[in-house]
Amino acid sequence: RRQIARSARHMAKRLLRFPKYLCQTMPLRFPKRVECSVCGWQGRQFADNLWHEACQCPKCQADVRHRLLMAAFDQLPAIAFDKVIRGKSVLHFAPEWQIEKRLRKQAGRYFSADLYNPRRDLQIDISRMDSIADAEFDAVIACDVLEHVDDDRRAIREIARILRPGGFGILTVPQQDNLAVTFEDPSIVDADES
């Protein structure tokens, strides 16, 4: 009887942990039309986030940019996971937690980096990587980072410097479709980014 009571309490605790997740994901689960390339979740559609409709995985919270990166690694031969990540030396700026786990597990050497976050392996400025030797990394990843950097051109030169010959710089920036011109004004500074 004690064992049954313990099992019942354990089951009740497990059930109480998931009601929010289930309430949010059950309406999205069937039929299975989409799949998250980060965690493998399948469902009718992705969940909404604060800015976009049907774009966020309800299981791992990966957004479109995360899924595109993982899909590219999995499906594009030029940047296949085995060619760019597996067994390689990787430096990942402002790593997305959904992706960091997989990369850290499969890279030969993996370093997370961020200028302000002390929980990263390296606390370093992407445009001033003096502590990193030339040609030290096989891959540098910076998704949606460069738009926050004062001197993005210097950051790109630094990335090129620390990459080994034949290495990969995987850099993304937010984009908006159908813009006639790109507007860039270095005098506009957002106080939140200082």
Contacts in CASP RR format, 6 or more apart in sequence:
PFRMAT RR
TARGET T0000
AUTHOR 0000-0000-0000
METHOD contacts of the structure
MODEL  1
RRQIARSARHMAKRLLRFPKYLCQTMPLRFPKRVECSVCGWQGRQFADNL
WHEACQCPKCQADVRHRLLMAAFDQLPAIAFDKVIRGKSVLHFAPEWQIE
KRLRKQAGRYFSADLYNPRRDLQIDISRMDSIADAEFDAVIACDVLEHVD
DDRRAIREIARILRPGGFGILTVPQQDNLAVTFEDPSIVDADES
21 58 0 8 1.000
24 47 0 8 1.000
24 58 0 8 1.000
25 47 0 8 1.000
25 58 0 8 1.000
25 59 0 8 1.000
27 44 0 8 1.000
28 43 0 8 1.000
28 44 0 8 1.000
28 45 0 8 1.000
28 46 0 8 1.000
28 47 0 8 1.000
28 58 0 8 1.000
29 42 0 8 1.000
29 43 0 8 1.000
29 44 0 8 1.000
30 43 0 8 1.000
30 44 0 8 1.000
31 43 0 8 1.000
31 44 0 8 1.000
32 42 0 8 1.000
32 43 0 8 1.000
32 44 0 8 1.000
33 43 0 8 1.000
33 44 0 8 1.000
33 45 0 8 1.000
34 42 0 8 1.000
34 43 0 8 1.000
34 44 0 8 1.000
34 45 0 8 1.000
34 46 0 8 1.000
35 41 0 8 1.000
35 42 0 8 1.000
35 43 0 8 1.000
36 42 0 8 1.000
36 46 0 8 1.000
36 57 0 8 1.000
36 59 0 8 1.000
36 60 0 8 1.000
36 62 0 8 1.000
36 67 0 8 1.000
37 67 0 8 1.000
37 70 0 8 1.000
37 71 0 8 1.000
37 74 0 8 1.000
38 57 0 8 1.000
38 60 0 8 1.000
38 62 0 8 1.000
38 66 0 8 1.000
38 67 0 8 1.000
38 70 0 8 1.000
38 98 0 8 1.000
38 99 0 8 1.000
38 102 0 8 1.000
39 57 0 8 1.000
39 59 0 8 1.000
39 60 0 8 1.000
39 62 0 8 1.000
39 98 0 8 1.000
40 59 0 8 1.000
41 57 0 8 1.000
41 58 0 8 1.000
41 59 0 8 1.000
41 60 0 8 1.000
45 54 0 8 1.000
46 54 0 8 1.000
46 55 0 8 1.000
46 56 0 8 1.000
46 57 0 8 1.000
46 58 0 8 1.000
47 54 0 8 1.000
47 55 0 8 1.000
47 56 0 8 1.000
47 57 0 8 1.000
47 58 0 8 1.000
48 54 0 8 1.000
48 55 0 8 1.000
48 56 0 8 1.000
49 55 0 8 1.000
49 56 0 8 1.000
49 63 0 8 1.000
52 63 0 8 1.000
52 64 0 8 1.000
55 63 0 8 1.000
55 64 0 8 1.000
56 62 0 8 1.000
56 63 0 8 1.000
57 63 0 8 1.000
57 67 0 8 1.000
57 98 0 8 1.000
60 98 0 8 1.000
61 98 0 8 1.000
62 70 0 8 1.000
62 96 0 8 1.000
62 98 0 8 1.000
62 99 0 8 1.000
65 143 0 8 1.000
65 144 0 8 1.000
65 172 0 8 1.000
66 96 0 8 1.000
66 98 0 8 1.000
66 99 0 8 1.000
66 143 0 8 1.000
69 99 0 8 1.000
69 141 0 8 1.000
69 143 0 8 1.000
69 170 0 8 1.000
69 172 0 8 1.000
70 99 0 8 1.000
70 102 0 8 1.000
72 79 0 8 1.000
73 79 0 8 1.000
73 80 0 8 1.000
73 81 0 8 1.000
73 84 0 8 1.000
73 85 0 8 1.000
74 80 0 8 1.000
74 81 0 8 1.000
77 83 0 8 1.000
79 168 0 8 1.000
79 170 0 8 1.000
81 106 0 8 1.000
84 138 0 8 1.000
84 139 0 8 1.000
84 168 0 8 1.000
84 170 0 8 1.000
85 103 0 8 1.000
85 106 0 8 1.000
85 107 0 8 1.000
85 139 0 8 1.000
86 106 0 8 1.000
86 107 0 8 1.000
86 108 0 8 1.000
87 106 0 8 1.000
87 107 0 8 1.000
87 108 0 8 1.000
88 107 0 8 1.000
88 108 0 8 1.000
88 109 0 8 1.000
88 138 0 8 1.000
88 139 0 8 1.000
89 107 0 8 1.000
89 108 0 8 1.000
89 109 0 8 1.000
89 136 0 8 1.000
89 137 0 8 1.000
89 138 0 8 1.000
89 139 0 8 1.000
89 164 0 8 1.000
90 103 0 8 1.000
90 107 0 8 1.000
90 108 0 8 1.000
90 109 0 8 1.000
90 110 0 8 1.000
90 111 0 8 1.000
90 137 0 8 1.000
90 138 0 8 1.000
90 139 0 8 1.000
90 140 0 8 1.000
90 141 0 8 1.000
91 111 0 8 1.000
91 113 0 8 1.000
91 122 0 8 1.000
91 132 0 8 1.000
91 137 0 8 1.000
91 139 0 8 1.000
91 140 0 8 1.000
91 141 0 8 1.000
91 162 0 8 1.000
92 99 0 8 1.000
92 100 0 8 1.000
92 103 0 8 1.000
92 110 0 8 1.000
92 111 0 8 1.000
92 112 0 8 1.000
92 113 0 8 1.000
92 140 0 8 1.000
92 141 0 8 1.000
92 142 0 8 1.000
93 113 0 8 1.000
93 114 0 8 1.000
93 126 0 8 1.000
93 140 0 8 1.000
93 141 0 8 1.000
93 142 0 8 1.000
93 145 0 8 1.000
94 113 0 8 1.000
94 114 0 8 1.000
94 117 0 8 1.000
94 142 0 8 1.000
94 143 0 8 1.000
94 144 0 8 1.000
94 145 0 8 1.000
95 103 0 8 1.000
95 112 0 8 1.000
95 113 0 8 1.000
95 114 0 8 1.000
95 120 0 8 1.000
95 141 0 8 1.000
96 143 0 8 1.000
100 112 0 8 1.000
103 110 0 8 1.000
103 141 0 8 1.000
104 110 0 8 1.000
104 112 0 8 1.000
110 121 0 8 1.000
111 121 0 8 1.000
111 122 0 8 1.000
112 120 0 8 1.000
112 121 0 8 1.000
112 122 0 8 1.000
113 120 0 8 1.000
113 121 0 8 1.000
113 122 0 8 1.000
113 123 0 8 1.000
113 124 0 8 1.000
113 126 0 8 1.000
114 120 0 8 1.000
114 122 0 8 1.000
114 123 0 8 1.000
114 124 0 8 1.000
115 123 0 8 1.000
115 124 0 8 1.000
115 125 0 8 1.000
115 126 0 8 1.000
116 123 0 8 1.000
117 123 0 8 1.000
122 131 0 8 1.000
124 131 0 8 1.000
124 132 0 8 1.000
126 142 0 8 1.000
126 145 0 8 1.000
126 146 0 8 1.000
126 149 0 8 1.000
126 155 0 8 1.000
126 158 0 8 1.000
126 159 0 8 1.000
127 149 0 8 1.000
127 150 0 8 1.000
127 151 0 8 1.000
127 152 0 8 1.000
127 154 0 8 1.000
127 155 0 8 1.000
127 158 0 8 1.000
128 154 0 8 1.000
128 158 0 8 1.000
129 158 0 8 1.000
129 161 0 8 1.000
129 162 0 8 1.000
132 162 0 8 1.000
133 162 0 8 1.000
134 161 0 8 1.000
134 162 0 8 1.000
135 161 0 8 1.000
135 162 0 8 1.000
135 163 0 8 1.000
135 164 0 8 1.000
135 165 0 8 1.000
136 162 0 8 1.000
136 164 0 8 1.000
137 162 0 8 1.000
137 163 0 8 1.000
137 164 0 8 1.000
137 167 0 8 1.000
138 163 0 8 1.000
138 164 0 8 1.000
138 167 0 8 1.000
138 168 0 8 1.000
139 163 0 8 1.000
139 167 0 8 1.000
139 168 0 8 1.000
139 169 0 8 1.000
139 170 0 8 1.000
140 159 0 8 1.000
140 162 0 8 1.000
140 163 0 8 1.000
140 168 0 8 1.000
140 169 0 8 1.000
140 170 0 8 1.000
140 171 0 8 1.000
141 169 0 8 1.000
141 170 0 8 1.000
141 171 0 8 1.000
142 155 0 8 1.000
142 159 0 8 1.000
142 169 0 8 1.000
142 170 0 8 1.000
142 171 0 8 1.000
142 172 0 8 1.000
143 170 0 8 1.000
143 171 0 8 1.000
143 172 0 8 1.000
144 172 0 8 1.000
144 173 0 8 1.000
144 174 0 8 1.000
145 171 0 8 1.000
146 152 0 8 1.000
146 155 0 8 1.000
146 156 0 8 1.000
146 171 0 8 1.000
146 173 0 8 1.000
147 173 0 8 1.000
147 174 0 8 1.000
148 193 0 8 1.000
149 155 0 8 1.000
150 186 0 8 1.000
156 171 0 8 1.000
159 169 0 8 1.000
159 171 0 8 1.000
163 169 0 8 1.000
END
